[in-house]
């Protein structure tokens, strides 16, 4: 089961103007008004201030384990040794680059991880100084897993199946995890609001998901797993950005779907396609199994371009031009990083 949540941070910015055409320059020379406004905004952000504000929000939730900090594709900090409580080390590393990134950047990515109530969480913050008018300046994504369902180092597939089989039959386990996750995302939203009084901070979603991938080879989850780099993509999950998927992931999804479909009262979990498109809740699928059968016959086909739910191949292609679509990669690639939003100016 994947726990995914997202918080959007919006700030006042100035409209970016395009260069005038030759004809527009002539018109303006003759005194005519020419509209050069685009649908993009520029926000004044300082990297050190951004990191400081997000860091203060995380500390309020007792999150102290940093994963990485990347600014404009420059790796400022990366926890390659798995050192705990190393958030101060990240701040120190940024201070050594303050002369370069003290003011002005294109994208900042800052990631941390946290454990509480049996959940393993990855928190990723991204900030952009330029973005589309209808997009937030910052996106904080949270991905989580149940620790007891994560494969252990060197654990054979048969041993893993025997260990988790009793767990997947316990609806209370998943309902408790979902509520705990929603609580964490809500508390993070509140902490961010307190740390960023000048910003508009709003929770976008917080939910539990299970991926239904018909036809995918069970036990080959790493090959079947999609890793969209765009945080606005419906299938984006920061957990798989920083922790590559286990080959046992697909096995777990199949076990969960089978178990939930036979429960009298399944937990409140959303079934989604590998591209992140919603197929229905576990309750809806248990009452109407055709919801999943329909997806087998093409439910993962891409919607028309421009649909609010664009995903999959069409969505990934859009990453090439989407300002949020930079290939960030995980720790193994020196990619994405979590960041604190600082002095957000107008």
C-alpha positions in Angstrom: 0.0 0.0 0.0 1.3 3.4 -1.0 0.5 6.4 1.2 0.7 9.6 -0.9 0.0 13.2 0.1 0.7 16.6 -1.3 0.7 20.2 -0.1 0.8 23.2 -2.4 2.4 26.5 -1.5 1.4 29.6 -3.5 3.0 33.0 -3.4 2.5 36.4 -5.0 4.6 36.8 -8.1 5.1 39.1 -11.0 3.9 38.2 -14.5 6.6 37.4 -16.9 6.5 39.3 -20.1 7.5 38.0 -23.5 9.7 39.8 -26.1 7.6 41.8 -28.5 7.5 40.9 -32.2 8.7 43.4 -34.8 5.2 44.4 -35.6 4.5 44.9 -31.9 7.6 47.1 -31.5 6.4 49.2 -34.4 2.9 49.5 -32.9 4.4 50.5 -29.6 6.6 53.1 -31.3 3.4 54.6 -32.7 1.9 54.9 -29.2 -0.3 51.8 -29.3 -0.7 49.6 -26.2 0.7 46.1 -26.6 0.0 43.3 -24.2 3.1 41.3 -23.6 1.9 39.4 -20.5 2.4 35.6 -20.5 0.7 33.0 -18.3 3.9 32.5 -16.2 4.9 34.1 -12.9 8.3 34.9 -11.3 8.6 34.7 -7.6 11.6 36.1 -5.6 13.0 33.3 -3.5 16.1 32.9 -1.5 17.5 29.3 -1.2 18.7 29.8 2.3 15.4 31.3 3.5 13.4 28.5 1.7 15.4 25.8 3.4 15.2 27.5 6.8 11.4 27.8 6.7 10.8 24.2 5.6 13.3 23.0 8.1 11.5 24.7 10.9 8.2 23.2 9.9 9.9 19.7 9.8 11.5 20.2 13.2 8.1 20.9 14.7 7.1 17.4 13.6 10.4 16.0 15.0 11.6 15.2 11.5 15.4 15.4 11.6 16.7 12.9 9.1 17.8 14.7 5.9 18.1 12.8 2.6 19.4 15.3 0.1 19.4 18.9 -1.1 19.8 19.8 -4.7 19.7 23.3 -6.2 19.7 23.8 -10.0 21.2 20.3 -10.4 24.0 21.0 -8.0 24.1 18.4 -5.2 24.5 20.4 -2.0 23.9 17.5 0.4 23.4 13.8 0.1 23.1 11.3 2.9 25.0 8.5 1.4 25.9 6.9 4.7 22.4 6.7 6.2 23.3 8.9 9.1 20.4 9.7 11.4 19.4 13.2 12.6 21.6 14.9 10.0 19.4 17.9 9.2 22.0 20.2 10.8 24.6 18.8 8.4 22.4 19.8 5.5 22.1 23.3 6.8 25.9 23.5 7.3 26.4 22.3 3.7 24.1 25.0 2.4 25.8 27.7 4.4 29.1 26.8 2.6 27.3 27.5 -0.8 25.4 30.6 0.4 27.6 32.9 -1.8 26.4 31.0 -4.8 22.8 30.2 -3.9 22.0 32.9 -1.3 19.8 34.6 -3.9 18.4 33.3 -7.1 17.8 29.8 -8.3 15.6 28.0 -10.8 14.6 24.9 -8.8 15.3 23.7 -5.3 14.6 20.1 -4.1 15.0 19.1 -0.5 14.1 15.6 0.9 13.9 14.2 4.4 12.6 11.0 5.9 10.8 10.2 9.1 9.4 7.2 11.0 6.4 7.3 13.3 3.5 4.9 14.3 4.9 2.1 12.1 5.1 4.4 9.0 8.2 5.0 6.9 7.8 8.5 5.4 9.7 10.5 2.7 9.0 14.2 2.6 10.1 16.1 -0.5 9.8 19.9 -1.0 10.3 21.5 -4.4 10.3 25.3 -5.1 10.5 27.1 -8.4 11.2 30.8 -9.0 9.3 30.6 -12.3 6.1 28.7 -12.9 2.8 28.6 -14.7 0.2 31.0 -13.4 -2.1 28.1 -12.4 0.6 26.2 -10.6 2.0 26.6 -7.1 5.5 28.0 -6.4 6.2 25.1 -4.1 5.0 21.5 -3.8 5.6 19.4 -0.7 5.0 15.7 -1.5 4.8 13.0 1.1 5.1 9.3 0.4 4.8 6.5 2.9 4.9 2.8 3.5 4.0 0.5 6.4 7.2 -0.7 7.9 5.9 -4.2 8.6 5.0 -4.6 4.9 8.4 -3.5 3.6 10.7 -6.4 2.5 13.6 -7.0 4.8 17.2 -7.1 3.5 17.8 -10.4 1.8 14.4 -11.8 2.5 13.3 -14.5 0.0 10.0 -14.0 -1.8 8.4 -17.1 -0.1 9.4 -16.0 3.3 8.1 -12.5 2.6 4.8 -13.9 1.4 4.4 -16.0 4.6 5.2 -13.1 6.8 2.9 -10.5 5.3 0.0 -12.8 4.5 -1.6 -12.6 8.0 -1.1 -8.8 7.9 -2.9 -8.1 4.6 -6.1 -9.8 6.1 -6.3 -7.2 8.9 -8.4 -4.2 7.7 -7.7 -2.3 11.0 -4.0 -2.2 10.2 -4.5 -0.3 7.0 -7.3 2.0 8.3 -5.1 2.9 11.3 -2.1 3.6 8.9 -4.3 5.7 6.6 -5.6 7.8 9.5 -2.1 8.2 10.9 -0.8 9.3 7.5 -3.6 11.8 7.1 -2.8 13.2 10.5 0.9 13.6 9.6 0.1 15.5 6.4 -2.4 17.7 8.2 0.2 18.5 10.9 2.8 19.2 8.3 0.3 21.6 6.6 -0.2 23.4 9.8 3.5 23.7 10.5 4.1 25.1 7.0 1.4 27.7 7.5 3.1 28.8 10.7 6.5 28.9 9.1 5.3 30.7 6.0 2.7 33.3 7.0 3.1 35.2 3.7 2.2 32.1 1.6 -1.0 30.4 0.9 -0.6 26.8 2.0 -3.2 24.2 1.2 -3.4 20.4 1.3 -4.0 18.9 -2.1 -4.6 15.3 -1.1 -3.7 12.6 1.4 -4.8 9.0 0.6 -3.9 5.3 0.6 -3.5 3.7 -2.7 -3.0 0.2 -4.2 -1.8 -0.2 -7.7 -3.7 -2.5 -10.0 -1.4 -3.5 -12.9 -3.2 -6.2 -15.0 -0.8 -8.4 -17.0 2.3 -7.3 -15.0 4.5 -10.2 -13.9 4.0 -10.7 -10.2 7.3 -10.3 -8.3 8.7 -8.0 -10.9 7.5 -4.8 -9.3 10.8 -2.9 -9.9 10.4 -3.4 -13.7 6.7 -2.5 -13.7 6.9 0.5 -11.4 6.6 3.9 -13.1 8.7 6.7 -11.7 7.3 10.0 -13.1 9.5 12.9 -12.3 6.8 15.5 -12.4 5.3 16.1 -8.9 2.0 17.2 -10.6 1.7 13.8 -12.3 -1.2 11.8 -10.8 1.2 8.8 -10.3 4.0 10.8 -8.6 5.2 9.2 -5.4 8.4 10.6 -3.7 9.0 7.4 -1.9 10.0 5.5 -5.1 12.1 8.5 -6.2 14.4 8.1 -3.2 13.9 4.4 -2.5 13.9 2.3 -5.7 10.9 -0.1 -5.8 11.4 -3.6 -4.5 10.8 -6.6 -6.8 8.3 -7.8 -4.2 6.1 -4.7 -4.6 3.9 -6.1 -7.3 3.4 -9.3 -5.2 2.2 -7.2 -2.3 -0.2 -5.2 -4.5 -1.8 -8.4 -5.8 -2.1 -9.8 -2.3 -3.7 -6.6 -1.0 -6.2 -6.4 -3.9 -7.2 -10.0 -3.4 -7.6 -9.6 0.3 -9.5 -6.3 0.1 -11.9 -7.7 -2.5 -13.0 -10.4 -0.1 -13.4 -8.3 3.1 -16.8 -7.6 4.4 -15.7 -4.1 5.3 -12.5 -3.2 3.4 -10.4 -0.3 4.4 -10.7 3.1 2.7 -8.1 2.6 0.0 -8.1 3.8 -3.6 -7.2 1.4 -6.4 -5.2 3.1 -9.1 -3.6 2.2 -12.4 0.2 2.2 -12.8 -0.2 5.7 -14.3 -2.0 6.9 -11.1 -5.4 7.0 -12.6 -8.2 6.2 -10.0 -10.2 3.1 -10.7 -12.3 3.2 -7.6 -12.1 2.6 -3.8 -11.7 -0.9 -2.3 -15.3 -0.8 -1.2 -16.5 0.1 -4.7 -14.4 -2.6 -6.3 -15.6 -5.2 -3.8 -19.2 -4.3 -4.6 -18.5 -4.1 -8.3 -15.5 -6.2 -9.5 -16.1 -5.0 -13.1 -14.4 -1.7 -12.1 -11.1 -3.7 -12.2 -12.2 -5.8 -15.1 -12.8 -2.7 -17.1 -9.3 -1.5 -16.4 -8.0 -4.8 -17.8 -9.6 -4.0 -21.1 -8.0 -0.6 -21.4 -8.7 1.4 -18.3 -5.1 2.6 -18.4 -5.4 4.2 -21.8 -4.4 7.8 -21.8 -7.1 10.4 -21.7 -7.1 13.1 -24.4 -4.5 15.7 -24.2 -5.7 18.6 -22.1 -7.7 16.3 -19.8 -7.2 17.1 -16.1 -6.2 13.5 -15.6 -3.4 13.2 -18.2 -1.0 10.5 -17.1 1.1 7.6 -18.3 3.0 8.1 -21.6 1.2 11.3 -22.5 1.9 12.7 -19.0 5.6 11.6 -19.2 6.0 13.2 -22.6 4.6 16.4 -21.1 7.4 16.2 -18.5 9.8 17.3 -21.2 8.2 20.8 -21.3 6.6 21.0 -17.9 8.6 23.1 -15.5 8.1 20.5 -12.8 9.2 17.7 -15.0 12.9 17.8 -14.6 14.4 14.3 -14.1 15.4 14.5 -10.4 16.3 10.9 -9.6 16.7 9.5 -6.2 19.7 9.2 -3.9 21.3 6.7 -6.2 21.2 9.4 -9.0 22.0 12.4 -6.8 18.6 13.8 -7.5 15.6 15.4 -5.8 15.9 17.1 -2.5 13.7 18.5 0.1 13.8 22.3 0.9 12.6 25.0 3.3 10.8 27.9 1.8 12.2 31.1 3.0 11.7 34.8 2.6 9.1 34.6 -0.1 8.9 38.1 -1.6 6.4 39.5 -3.9 
